[in-house]
Amino acid sequence: MKITAEALRQKVGQFFFPAVFINDTEENIQETERLIKEHNIGGLTFFHSRASAATNYESKKKVVFNDDSYQRIKDLIVRYQKAASTPLLISIDAEWGLAMRIEKTPQYPYAITLGALPENKSALVYEVGKQIGLDLKAAGIHYNLSPLADINNNPNNPVIGYRSFGENKEKVANFAVEYLKGMSEVGILGCLKHFPGHGNTNVDSHLGLPVLKETLEELLDNELYPFIKGIENNVDSIMIGHLAVPSLNDGKDTSATLSKPIIENLLRKQLGYDGLVISDALNMHSVSKLYETKGELEWEAFNAGNDVLCFAENVPEGIEAILKNASPERIEESFNRIMKAKEKVGIISNLNFTSGELNFEKTATLNLEIAQNAITKIIDNSNTKLAFDAQKNNQLAKLSLYKNIENTFFKTLNSELKSPEFAFENLEVSDISSIEGELQNFETIIISLFVPKAKPMNNFEINNEVLDLLSELLQTKKCIVYVFGNPYVLPIIPNLSKASGLIQVYQDFEEFQKVAGIQFLENNNCNGSLPVNIEIQ
């Protein structure tokens, strides 16, 4: 039976997942409703706001926070589903939970923190996947564009870093699979990204095109290992990264997203993957600037082998380009994969799109257990005894960097270890030189560094004055340092190897601060290990 042109157009619409924004204007919302009604699009990918999306690099618009974001996304999903004749597959990038995109929702540890867990605690990663899945379900979302299968073997990577489980391929593979299994148990689709591996790059693909120099053999031995494990465990979808691998692409620097040899030959034929393939966001500059004609990028991404066109910006033109160029058989293949995914999450037969409530208590319990097993001792010189001895002689002080003295870590310590406390919050409200002067009177200092940013740009936003202060203190005092943040911060702290004690805590969550304080007072062993190789100065 020959399919009509209109029926084919309806099927092609299913490949498009444009971006939508929780904090959009009514005008924008109505525009999305029009797209849904007129083009039968397959799904939506939610972001917080236009200012927070990857499109914000030129405009530098300020992100406006909105405490109603969670209720707004729930209401918007209901509204968009009402506009759809085919139920929409709603997706979001929630690597560490809805909190990645939505205020006042449960937040889970970054992948790098989970990567510090011992292998025998992989059940905690499964639980994280499960809880994130339940949170998504409560909002009406079916599809999490997570986790990363990238092996972070380049410390200068500007965009992966803390989002990866680390640099050990087996651990990355095992933990990614556990996270996926947790989500799958509660009926949420997962996604391994960024195929064929974004870890060993030093370019942010939101802005430019990273180029991987590895051969196929090298990739099979390392970068591709977690993806292969994911395929063996029936991963729902794989996201193609905007990165070039000339060795897989006849020597050309073509983004993997637009490369038939990488998607059709390597992923489909050689690795035997027949699940859903989704492009990375098509608004990212590594690909969005390549074609002047609207719709051409969407066609090229589809032609390369992507089933889902994420963050497609030219929906009507993209549909026409695919209809003009694609074979009905190829359209049918991608359409069937998308419908299979929709059937798996139950939206074809069940129009009740949300279920359950957010469970902050469960999240806190889980985060506490992760903290107990992830924090990592790097330098240990009987810190507890050192501090109590100094306290007896009035030679102990505490210094908090980037949080005030009311932090949970200090409060926990103060139950048994009271001492004068000092804080540097920022250059506007704190005077570094007077803090440095005050600390001259003490010989032992407990320093809590709450790293301002997770991304490495501008030294994680740590002021040079703070680095100078740390350098001076580490050389002249007995310093016991607790670092709440990305472990890649450690190499930028001068003279850190001179610390009397050094504990890596990873997150600044209340639960992690509390566990760190108890660990200090009781001199407990730490079960965590650094998930990446780091040399401290």
FIDRENTI-724922 format. One record per residue (C-alpha): x negated, y, z; chain. Coordinates in steps of 0.1 Angstrom, whole numbers, plus 5000, padded with zeros to 4 digits. Example, Ala and Ser with C-alpha at 12.3 -4.5 7.8 and 13.67 -1.06 7.14 Angstrom:
REM residues 2
+------+------+------+-------+
|   c1 |   c2 |   c3 | chain |
+------+------+------+-------+
| 4877 | 4955 | 5078 |     A |
| 4863 | 4989 | 5071 |     A |
+------+------+------+-------+
***
This chain:
REM residues 537
+------+------+------+-------+
|   c1 |   c2 |   c3 | chain |
+------+------+------+-------+
| 5000 | 5000 | 5000 |     A |
| 4986 | 5033 | 4990 |     A |
| 4984 | 5059 | 5017 |     A |
| 4999 | 5093 | 5010 |     A |
| 4977 | 5125 | 5009 |     A |
| 4995 | 5139 | 5039 |     A |
| 4991 | 5107 | 5060 |     A |
| 4954 | 5107 | 5052 |     A |
| 4952 | 5144 | 5062 |     A |
| 4968 | 5135 | 5095 |     A |
| 4942 | 5108 | 5101 |     A |
| 4913 | 5131 | 5093 |     A |
| 4926 | 5156 | 5119 |     A |
| 4920 | 5130 | 5145 |     A |
| 4882 | 5134 | 5141 |     A |
| 4882 | 5170 | 5154 |     A |
| 4876 | 5178 | 5190 |     A |
| 4873 | 5216 | 5192 |     A |
| 4862 | 5233 | 5224 |     A |
| 4887 | 5248 | 5247 |     A |
| 4881 | 5270 | 5277 |     A |
| 4899 | 5268 | 5311 |     A |
| 4898 | 5305 | 5316 |     A |
| 4910 | 5315 | 5281 |     A |
| 4934 | 5343 | 5272 |     A |
| 4970 | 5336 | 5263 |     A |
| 4961 | 5345 | 5227 |     A |
| 4933 | 5319 | 5226 |     A |
| 4956 | 5293 | 5241 |     A |
| 4983 | 5299 | 5214 |     A |
| 4956 | 5296 | 5187 |     A |
| 4946 | 5261 | 5201 |     A |
| 4983 | 5251 | 5202 |     A |
| 4985 | 5261 | 5165 |     A |
| 4955 | 5240 | 5157 |     A |
| 4970 | 5210 | 5175 |     A |
| 5004 | 5213 | 5157 |     A |
| 4991 | 5222 | 5122 |     A |
| 4961 | 5198 | 5120 |     A |
| 4970 | 5168 | 5142 |     A |
| 4935 | 5171 | 5159 |     A |
| 4924 | 5141 | 5179 |     A |
| 4913 | 5157 | 5211 |     A |
| 4898 | 5187 | 5230 |     A |
| 4866 | 5193 | 5248 |     A |
| 4870 | 5215 | 5279 |     A |
| 4845 | 5241 | 5291 |     A |
| 4848 | 5266 | 5319 |     A |
| 4849 | 5298 | 5299 |     A |
| 4836 | 5312 | 5267 |     A |
| 4808 | 5330 | 5286 |     A |
| 4796 | 5297 | 5302 |     A |
| 4795 | 5277 | 5270 |     A |
| 4764 | 5271 | 5250 |     A |
| 4776 | 5299 | 5226 |     A |
| 4767 | 5325 | 5252 |     A |
| 4730 | 5328 | 5244 |     A |
| 4733 | 5359 | 5223 |     A |
| 4762 | 5377 | 5240 |     A |
| 4749 | 5371 | 5276 |     A |
| 4784 | 5376 | 5288 |     A |
| 4788 | 5373 | 5326 |     A |
| 4806 | 5341 | 5338 |     A |
| 4836 | 5352 | 5358 |     A |
| 4845 | 5326 | 5385 |     A |
| 4881 | 5317 | 5391 |     A |
| 4893 | 5297 | 5421 |     A |
| 4923 | 5286 | 5402 |     A |
| 4904 | 5268 | 5375 |     A |
| 4914 | 5233 | 5386 |     A |
| 4951 | 5241 | 5385 |     A |
| 4946 | 5259 | 5352 |     A |
| 4930 | 5230 | 5335 |     A |
| 4958 | 5207 | 5347 |     A |
| 4985 | 5231 | 5334 |     A |
| 4967 | 5236 | 5301 |     A |
| 4963 | 5199 | 5295 |     A |
| 5001 | 5194 | 5300 |     A |
| 5007 | 5223 | 5277 |     A |
| 4984 | 5211 | 5250 |     A |
| 4997 | 5176 | 5251 |     A |
| 5033 | 5189 | 5246 |     A |
| 5021 | 5206 | 5214 |     A |
| 5006 | 5173 | 5201 |     A |
| 5025 | 5148 | 5180 |     A |
| 4997 | 5123 | 5186 |     A |
| 4985 | 5123 | 5222 |     A |
| 4952 | 5141 | 5226 |     A |
| 4921 | 5125 | 5240 |     A |
| 4909 | 5151 | 5266 |     A |
| 4871 | 5152 | 5271 |     A |
| 4848 | 5171 | 5293 |     A |
| 4811 | 5171 | 5302 |     A |
| 4811 | 5162 | 5339 |     A |
| 4777 | 5147 | 5345 |     A |
| 4778 | 5155 | 5382 |     A |
| 4815 | 5157 | 5385 |     A |
| 4842 | 5182 | 5376 |     A |
| 4821 | 5208 | 5396 |     A |
| 4799 | 5210 | 5365 |     A |
| 4827 | 5229 | 5348 |     A |
| 4853 | 5238 | 5375 |     A |
| 4851 | 5256 | 5408 |     A |
| 4863 | 5241 | 5440 |     A |
| 4862 | 5205 | 5428 |     A |
| 4840 | 5176 | 5441 |     A |
| 4803 | 5178 | 5432 |     A |
| 4781 | 5147 | 5431 |     A |
| 4743 | 5146 | 5430 |     A |
| 4723 | 5153 | 5398 |     A |
| 4711 | 5122 | 5379 |     A |
| 4675 | 5129 | 5390 |     A |
| 4686 | 5126 | 5427 |     A |
| 4704 | 5093 | 5419 |     A |
| 4671 | 5082 | 5402 |     A |
| 4653 | 5086 | 5435 |     A |
| 4675 | 5058 | 5450 |     A |
| 4659 | 5023 | 5454 |     A |
| 4670 | 4998 | 5427 |     A |
| 4689 | 4978 | 5452 |     A |
| 4712 | 5008 | 5459 |     A |
| 4725 | 5009 | 5423 |     A |
| 4760 | 5003 | 5437 |     A |
| 4759 | 5039 | 5448 |     A |
| 4755 | 5050 | 5412 |     A |
| 4785 | 5028 | 5403 |     A |
| 4805 | 5045 | 5430 |     A |
| 4796 | 5080 | 5417 |     A |
| 4808 | 5069 | 5382 |     A |
| 4840 | 5056 | 5398 |     A |
| 4847 | 5087 | 5419 |     A |
| 4840 | 5111 | 5390 |     A |
| 4864 | 5089 | 5369 |     A |
| 4891 | 5093 | 5396 |     A |
| 4886 | 5130 | 5397 |     A |
| 4889 | 5133 | 5359 |     A |
| 4921 | 5112 | 5360 |     A |
| 4936 | 5135 | 5386 |     A |
| 4931 | 5164 | 5362 |     A |
| 4945 | 5146 | 5332 |     A |
| 4911 | 5140 | 5315 |     A |
| 4903 | 5106 | 5298 |     A |
| 4868 | 5109 | 5285 |     A |
| 4836 | 5120 | 5303 |     A |
| 4807 | 5129 | 5279 |     A |
| 4782 | 5114 | 5304 |     A |
| 4758 | 5100 | 5315 |     A |
| 4724 | 5107 | 5299 |     A |
| 4704 | 5077 | 5287 |     A |
| 4675 | 5101 | 5281 |     A |
| 4642 | 5091 | 5296 |     A |
| 4626 | 5122 | 5309 |     A |
| 4590 | 5116 | 5301 |     A |
| 4582 | 5153 | 5293 |     A |
| 4580 | 5175 | 5324 |     A |
| 4582 | 5206 | 5302 |     A |
| 4616 | 5196 | 5289 |     A |
| 4638 | 5227 | 5292 |     A |
| 4672 | 5211 | 5289 |     A |
| 4671 | 5174 | 5301 |     A |
| 4650 | 5174 | 5334 |     A |
| 4673 | 5170 | 5364 |     A |
| 4701 | 5156 | 5342 |     A |
| 4681 | 5124 | 5335 |     A |
| 4678 | 5094 | 5360 |     A |
| 4640 | 5097 | 5355 |     A |
| 4611 | 5084 | 5335 |     A |
| 4614 | 5046 | 5342 |     A |
| 4632 | 5031 | 5312 |     A |
| 4646 | 5001 | 5332 |     A |
| 4659 | 5023 | 5360 |     A |
| 4674 | 5048 | 5335 |     A |
| 4691 | 5019 | 5317 |     A |
| 4704 | 5002 | 5348 |     A |
| 4717 | 5033 | 5365 |     A |
| 4733 | 5046 | 5333 |     A |
| 4751 | 5013 | 5329 |     A |
| 4763 | 5013 | 5366 |     A |
| 4777 | 5048 | 5362 |     A |
| 4795 | 5038 | 5330 |     A |
| 4809 | 5006 | 5347 |     A |
| 4822 | 5027 | 5376 |     A |
| 4841 | 5051 | 5353 |     A |
| 4854 | 5022 | 5332 |     A |
| 4868 | 5004 | 5362 |     A |
| 4893 | 5034 | 5367 |     A |
| 4901 | 5036 | 5330 |     A |
| 4878 | 5066 | 5320 |     A |
| 4858 | 5065 | 5288 |     A |
| 4821 | 5071 | 5291 |     A |
| 4794 | 5082 | 5267 |     A |
| 4756 | 5076 | 5265 |     A |
| 4737 | 5106 | 5252 |     A |
| 4716 | 5119 | 5234 |     A |
| 4708 | 5092 | 5208 |     A |
| 4680 | 5084 | 5199 |     A |
| 4666 | 5100 | 5231 |     A |
| 4661 | 5137 | 5241 |     A |
| 4637 | 5131 | 5270 |     A |
| 4603 | 5137 | 5253 |     A |
| 4611 | 5171 | 5238 |     A |
| 4601 | 5206 | 5247 |     A |
| 4627 | 5225 | 5228 |     A |
| 4663 | 5233 | 5239 |     A |
| 4685 | 5219 | 5211 |     A |
| 4712 | 5246 | 5220 |     A |
| 4687 | 5270 | 5205 |     A |
| 4663 | 5252 | 5181 |     A |
| 4657 | 5217 | 5167 |     A |
| 4634 | 5195 | 5188 |     A |
| 4612 | 5171 | 5167 |     A |
| 4603 | 5136 | 5180 |     A |
| 4570 | 5123 | 5165 |     A |
| 4575 | 5087 | 5176 |     A |
| 4576 | 5057 | 5153 |     A |
| 4605 | 5033 | 5153 |     A |
| 4584 | 5007 | 5173 |     A |
| 4576 | 5033 | 5200 |     A |
| 4613 | 5044 | 5202 |     A |
| 4624 | 5008 | 5205 |     A |
| 4600 | 5002 | 5233 |     A |
| 4610 | 5033 | 5253 |     A |
| 4636 | 5059 | 5242 |     A |
| 4661 | 5035 | 5227 |     A |
| 4659 | 5009 | 5256 |     A |
| 4687 | 5024 | 5277 |     A |
| 4710 | 5028 | 5246 |     A |
| 4704 | 4991 | 5237 |     A |
| 4713 | 4981 | 5273 |     A |
| 4744 | 5003 | 5270 |     A |
| 4754 | 4986 | 5237 |     A |
| 4749 | 4952 | 5253 |     A |
| 4774 | 4964 | 5280 |     A |
| 4800 | 4976 | 5256 |     A |
| 4795 | 5014 | 5261 |     A |
| 4827 | 5032 | 5249 |     A |
| 4808 | 5059 | 5229 |     A |
| 4773 | 5072 | 5220 |     A |
| 4766 | 5109 | 5215 |     A |
| 4741 | 5118 | 5188 |     A |
| 4715 | 5144 | 5198 |     A |
| 4705 | 5174 | 5177 |     A |
| 4669 | 5163 | 5174 |     A |
| 4649 | 5153 | 5144 |     A |
| 4630 | 5120 | 5141 |     A |
| 4611 | 5122 | 5108 |     A |
| 4599 | 5085 | 5111 |     A |
| 4635 | 5074 | 5110 |     A |
| 4646 | 5098 | 5083 |     A |
| 4622 | 5094 | 5053 |     A |
| 4598 | 5119 | 5069 |     A |
| 4624 | 5147 | 5069 |     A |
| 4632 | 5170 | 5099 |     A |
| 4669 | 5165 | 5097 |     A |
| 4689 | 5165 | 5129 |     A |
| 4700 | 5130 | 5140 |     A |
| 4735 | 5143 | 5140 |     A |
| 4733 | 5148 | 5102 |     A |
| 4712 | 5117 | 5094 |     A |
| 4727 | 5086 | 5078 |     A |
| 4695 | 5066 | 5083 |     A |
| 4697 | 5073 | 5121 |     A |
| 4734 | 5067 | 5126 |     A |
| 4744 | 5042 | 5099 |     A |
| 4712 | 5023 | 5095 |     A |
| 4696 | 5023 | 5130 |     A |
| 4726 | 5026 | 5154 |     A |
| 4753 | 5008 | 5134 |     A |
| 4733 | 4981 | 5114 |     A |
| 4701 | 4975 | 5133 |     A |
| 4714 | 4979 | 5168 |     A |
| 4748 | 4965 | 5160 |     A |
| 4769 | 4992 | 5176 |     A |
| 4805 | 4995 | 5165 |     A |
| 4819 | 5018 | 5192 |     A |
| 4828 | 5055 | 5189 |     A |
| 4800 | 5078 | 5177 |     A |
| 4804 | 5115 | 5187 |     A |
| 4783 | 5144 | 5176 |     A |
| 4767 | 5167 | 5201 |     A |
| 4784 | 5201 | 5201 |     A |
| 4784 | 5214 | 5165 |     A |
| 4782 | 5250 | 5176 |     A |
| 4746 | 5245 | 5188 |     A |
| 4721 | 5265 | 5169 |     A |
| 4700 | 5236 | 5158 |     A |
| 4728 | 5227 | 5134 |     A |
| 4754 | 5255 | 5134 |     A |
| 4732 | 5279 | 5113 |     A |
| 4724 | 5254 | 5085 |     A |
| 4754 | 5258 | 5063 |     A |
| 4770 | 5290 | 5050 |     A |
| 4802 | 5274 | 5037 |     A |
| 4828 | 5267 | 5064 |     A |
| 4835 | 5230 | 5067 |     A |
| 4803 | 5218 | 5052 |     A |
| 4786 | 5211 | 5086 |     A |
| 4817 | 5191 | 5097 |     A |
| 4816 | 5171 | 5064 |     A |
| 4778 | 5164 | 5067 |     A |
| 4782 | 5153 | 5103 |     A |
| 4811 | 5130 | 5094 |     A |
| 4792 | 5117 | 5063 |     A |
| 4762 | 5109 | 5085 |     A |
| 4784 | 5085 | 5106 |     A |
| 4799 | 5105 | 5134 |     A |
| 4835 | 5096 | 5142 |     A |
| 4842 | 5125 | 5165 |     A |
| 4832 | 5161 | 5157 |     A |
| 4827 | 5177 | 5191 |     A |
| 4830 | 5215 | 5194 |     A |
| 4839 | 5217 | 5157 |     A |
| 4844 | 5254 | 5149 |     A |
| 4859 | 5251 | 5114 |     A |
| 4888 | 5227 | 5117 |     A |
| 4910 | 5234 | 5086 |     A |
| 4879 | 5238 | 5063 |     A |
| 4863 | 5207 | 5078 |     A |
| 4894 | 5186 | 5072 |     A |
| 4896 | 5197 | 5036 |     A |
| 4859 | 5190 | 5030 |     A |
| 4862 | 5154 | 5044 |     A |
| 4894 | 5148 | 5024 |     A |
| 4876 | 5160 | 4992 |     A |
| 4844 | 5139 | 4998 |     A |
| 4851 | 5108 | 5020 |     A |
| 4864 | 5074 | 5009 |     A |
| 4897 | 5063 | 5024 |     A |
| 4879 | 5032 | 5038 |     A |
| 4855 | 5054 | 5058 |     A |
| 4883 | 5076 | 5070 |     A |
| 4902 | 5044 | 5082 |     A |
| 4871 | 5031 | 5101 |     A |
| 4867 | 5063 | 5122 |     A |
| 4904 | 5067 | 5127 |     A |
| 4907 | 5031 | 5140 |     A |
| 4878 | 5037 | 5165 |     A |
| 4895 | 5068 | 5178 |     A |
| 4929 | 5051 | 5181 |     A |
| 4912 | 5021 | 5199 |     A |
| 4897 | 5046 | 5224 |     A |
| 4931 | 5062 | 5230 |     A |
| 4948 | 5028 | 5235 |     A |
| 4921 | 5019 | 5260 |     A |
| 4929 | 5049 | 5282 |     A |
| 4966 | 5042 | 5278 |     A |
| 4977 | 5075 | 5263 |     A |
| 4994 | 5060 | 5232 |     A |
| 5019 | 5041 | 5254 |     A |
| 5020 | 5062 | 5285 |     A |
| 5028 | 5099 | 5284 |     A |
| 5021 | 5104 | 5322 |     A |
| 4987 | 5120 | 5317 |     A |
| 4976 | 5127 | 5353 |     A |
| 4973 | 5104 | 5383 |     A |
| 4960 | 5108 | 5418 |     A |
| 4945 | 5137 | 5438 |     A |
| 4910 | 5150 | 5444 |     A |
| 4894 | 5133 | 5474 |     A |
| 4868 | 5156 | 5489 |     A |
| 4864 | 5133 | 5519 |     A |
| 4854 | 5103 | 5498 |     A |
| 4829 | 5125 | 5479 |     A |
| 4813 | 5137 | 5512 |     A |
| 4810 | 5102 | 5525 |     A |
| 4794 | 5090 | 5493 |     A |
| 4770 | 5120 | 5491 |     A |
| 4759 | 5113 | 5527 |     A |
| 4751 | 5077 | 5519 |     A |
| 4732 | 5088 | 5488 |     A |
| 4712 | 5114 | 5508 |     A |
| 4703 | 5087 | 5534 |     A |
| 4688 | 5066 | 5506 |     A |
| 4673 | 5092 | 5482 |     A |
| 4653 | 5116 | 5503 |     A |
| 4616 | 5110 | 5496 |     A |
| 4585 | 5114 | 5518 |     A |
| 4555 | 5127 | 5498 |     A |
| 4531 | 5138 | 5526 |     A |
| 4534 | 5125 | 5561 |     A |
| 4512 | 5135 | 5590 |     A |
| 4534 | 5127 | 5620 |     A |
| 4554 | 5159 | 5614 |     A |
| 4579 | 5154 | 5642 |     A |
| 4552 | 5151 | 5669 |     A |
| 4534 | 5181 | 5654 |     A |
| 4565 | 5202 | 5656 |     A |
| 4575 | 5192 | 5692 |     A |
| 4539 | 5199 | 5704 |     A |
| 4539 | 5233 | 5687 |     A |
| 4573 | 5241 | 5702 |     A |
| 4560 | 5234 | 5737 |     A |
| 4532 | 5260 | 5731 |     A |
| 4556 | 5285 | 5715 |     A |
| 4537 | 5280 | 5683 |     A |
| 4566 | 5268 | 5661 |     A |
| 4586 | 5289 | 5637 |     A |
| 4611 | 5281 | 5610 |     A |
| 4613 | 5298 | 5576 |     A |
| 4642 | 5294 | 5552 |     A |
| 4637 | 5305 | 5516 |     A |
| 4667 | 5315 | 5495 |     A |
| 4693 | 5307 | 5523 |     A |
| 4699 | 5325 | 5556 |     A |
| 4691 | 5309 | 5589 |     A |
| 4727 | 5297 | 5593 |     A |
| 4719 | 5267 | 5570 |     A |
| 4729 | 5232 | 5580 |     A |
| 4693 | 5220 | 5580 |     A |
| 4682 | 5245 | 5607 |     A |
| 4714 | 5240 | 5627 |     A |
| 4707 | 5202 | 5628 |     A |
| 4671 | 5208 | 5639 |     A |
| 4682 | 5233 | 5666 |     A |
| 4700 | 5206 | 5685 |     A |
| 4665 | 5195 | 5698 |     A |
| 4640 | 5218 | 5682 |     A |
| 4647 | 5255 | 5689 |     A |
| 4622 | 5281 | 5677 |     A |
| 4622 | 5316 | 5662 |     A |
| 4637 | 5316 | 5627 |     A |
| 4631 | 5337 | 5596 |     A |
| 4647 | 5339 | 5563 |     A |
| 4640 | 5352 | 5528 |     A |
| 4673 | 5354 | 5508 |     A |
| 4663 | 5376 | 5479 |     A |
| 4642 | 5407 | 5472 |     A |
| 4671 | 5431 | 5477 |     A |
| 4678 | 5421 | 5513 |     A |
| 4646 | 5405 | 5526 |     A |
| 4611 | 5420 | 5532 |     A |
| 4585 | 5395 | 5524 |     A |
| 4556 | 5414 | 5539 |     A |
| 4573 | 5418 | 5573 |     A |
| 4582 | 5380 | 5573 |     A |
| 4545 | 5373 | 5565 |     A |
| 4534 | 5396 | 5594 |     A |
| 4558 | 5379 | 5619 |     A |
| 4546 | 5344 | 5609 |     A |
| 4510 | 5353 | 5618 |     A |
| 4519 | 5346 | 5654 |     A |
| 4527 | 5309 | 5648 |     A |
| 4505 | 5280 | 5639 |     A |
| 4531 | 5255 | 5628 |     A |
| 4559 | 5264 | 5604 |     A |
| 4589 | 5243 | 5592 |     A |
| 4597 | 5256 | 5557 |     A |
| 4630 | 5249 | 5539 |     A |
| 4628 | 5258 | 5503 |     A |
| 4663 | 5260 | 5487 |     A |
| 4653 | 5261 | 5450 |     A |
| 4674 | 5288 | 5434 |     A |
| 4680 | 5271 | 5400 |     A |
| 4679 | 5235 | 5387 |     A |
| 4665 | 5245 | 5354 |     A |
| 4628 | 5252 | 5351 |     A |
| 4630 | 5286 | 5333 |     A |
| 4612 | 5314 | 5351 |     A |
| 4597 | 5290 | 5377 |     A |
| 4633 | 5279 | 5388 |     A |
| 4639 | 5317 | 5395 |     A |
| 4615 | 5315 | 5425 |     A |
| 4600 | 5350 | 5429 |     A |
| 4562 | 5354 | 5425 |     A |
| 4562 | 5370 | 5459 |     A |
| 4576 | 5338 | 5474 |     A |
| 4550 | 5317 | 5457 |     A |
| 4523 | 5340 | 5470 |     A |
| 4537 | 5337 | 5505 |     A |
| 4539 | 5299 | 5503 |     A |
| 4503 | 5298 | 5490 |     A |
| 4490 | 5319 | 5519 |     A |
| 4510 | 5300 | 5545 |     A |
| 4499 | 5266 | 5532 |     A |
| 4463 | 5276 | 5534 |     A |
| 4464 | 5292 | 5568 |     A |
| 4491 | 5273 | 5588 |     A |
| 4503 | 5238 | 5595 |     A |
| 4533 | 5238 | 5572 |     A |
| 4560 | 5211 | 5570 |     A |
| 4579 | 5217 | 5538 |     A |
| 4614 | 5204 | 5529 |     A |
| 4624 | 5210 | 5493 |     A |
| 4661 | 5211 | 5485 |     A |
| 4661 | 5211 | 5447 |     A |
| 4647 | 5198 | 5415 |     A |
| 4614 | 5179 | 5422 |     A |
| 4599 | 5194 | 5391 |     A |
| 4595 | 5225 | 5412 |     A |
| 4567 | 5209 | 5432 |     A |
| 4538 | 5215 | 5408 |     A |
| 4544 | 5252 | 5406 |     A |
| 4539 | 5257 | 5444 |     A |
| 4502 | 5267 | 5449 |     A |
| 4483 | 5247 | 5475 |     A |
| 4512 | 5224 | 5482 |     A |
| 4489 | 5195 | 5487 |     A |
| 4476 | 5213 | 5518 |     A |
| 4510 | 5208 | 5535 |     A |
| 4510 | 5189 | 5568 |     A |
| 4543 | 5173 | 5557 |     A |
| 4563 | 5173 | 5525 |     A |
| 4598 | 5159 | 5520 |     A |
| 4617 | 5160 | 5488 |     A |
| 4654 | 5163 | 5495 |     A |
| 4668 | 5170 | 5459 |     A |
| 4702 | 5186 | 5467 |     A |
| 4712 | 5215 | 5490 |     A |
| 4746 | 5199 | 5498 |     A |
| 4756 | 5200 | 5535 |     A |
| 4752 | 5162 | 5537 |     A |
| 4716 | 5163 | 5523 |     A |
| 4707 | 5191 | 5547 |     A |
| 4721 | 5172 | 5577 |     A |
| 4703 | 5139 | 5567 |     A |
| 4671 | 5159 | 5563 |     A |
| 4674 | 5174 | 5598 |     A |
| 4681 | 5140 | 5614 |     A |
| 4652 | 5125 | 5594 |     A |
| 4629 | 5151 | 5608 |     A |
| 4640 | 5148 | 5644 |     A |
| 4639 | 5110 | 5644 |     A |
| 4609 | 5107 | 5622 |     A |
| 4628 | 5082 | 5601 |     A |
| 4614 | 5064 | 5571 |     A |
| 4625 | 5077 | 5538 |     A |
| 4639 | 5051 | 5513 |     A |
| 4637 | 5073 | 5482 |     A |
| 4609 | 5075 | 5456 |     A |
| 4602 | 5103 | 5431 |     A |
| 4619 | 5094 | 5398 |     A |
| 4593 | 5112 | 5378 |     A |
| 4555 | 5115 | 5380 |     A |
| 4545 | 5148 | 5396 |     A |
| 4511 | 5162 | 5405 |     A |
| 4510 | 5188 | 5432 |     A |
| 4484 | 5214 | 5435 |     A |
+------+------+------+-------+
***
